[in-house]
């Protein structure tokens, strides 16, 4: 599912929601948000953040339609189901979500 607003685009997957925000600079940025509603344990929140950052780093060309500006920020808002999701499934969902943006 793809929602396209005036400034942001978002895509939903079962483990997380992705949001693309254009930036005025030319940098490409990833932010991962794991709320305490997902898990109270900091160790589990940090593990999930590390997994998603590693998947992002491993993607050499980011499979993303070019936004209007040269720079953009991708924010990943995780859901509880992401804790039980394996690395390969997270990777598949992140790639699919990025292609939707």
N, C-alpha and C positions, 0 to 999 in steps of 0.2 A: 504494500500500500504506500502510495507516495502523496504527500501533502506539499503543495508548493505555495508558499506565501510570498509576500512582497520582498522580504529580505532573507528568509530562511527556507530551506527545504528539509523535509524529514522523511525517514523511512522506518518502518516497523518490522522487526523480526521477533521470533518467539523469545529469545534470550535478552534482547535489548532494543532500544530505540536510538536511531542515529539522527543527528541534526547537523546540517551544513550551514555555516554562517560565512558569508563573504567578508574578507578583510581588506583594508585599504593597502596594507603592505603586501609584499610578494611571498610571505612565508606560508608554509603549510603546517598546521598544528593539529595535534590530537589531544583531546581531553577525555578522560574516563571518569565517570561519576558512579560510585557505588555507595548508595545510601545505607544508613544503619537499619533501614527497614528491610533491606535485602538480607543482611546478616549483622549481628551485633559484634561479631568477632573481627578485630582489626586484621588478624592474620589472614582470614578468608577474604576480606575485602581487598587487601593488598595483593594476594595471590591472583585474584581475578583481574585486577588492574595490570599486573605484570604479564599475564597471559595475553590480554588484549593488546597491550603495547608491543609485545613480541610479534604477534600476528601482523600488526601494522608495519613494524620494522621489516618483516620478511617480505612484504609486498613491495617489489621493486618499482614497477610503475603502478600507481594507485589507480584501480579500475573505476574511474569517476568521470562523469561528464564534466567538461570544463565550465566552471561558474563564470559569471559576468566579470568578476574581478580576478586578478592573477593570484591572489592569496585567499586562503580559506581556512576555516577551523572546523574540524569534525568533532562533535561531542557525542560520546556514547553513554547513554543512560541505561544502566543494567537493570535486569529484573531478577527475581528470586530463582527462577529456573536456570539462570546462567551458572549457578553454583554447581548444579548436577550435570551440566552440559560438558562433554568432552572437548579437548583441544581442537580436534579436527572439525567437529560440528560448529564450534565457535568460529573457526576460521572460515568455514563455508558460509555461515550466516553473515559474517562481517563482509566478505566479498560480495555476497548477494545484496546486502544492504547498501554498500557503496555503489554498486551498479545501478541501484534504483535512484540514488541521489542525483 
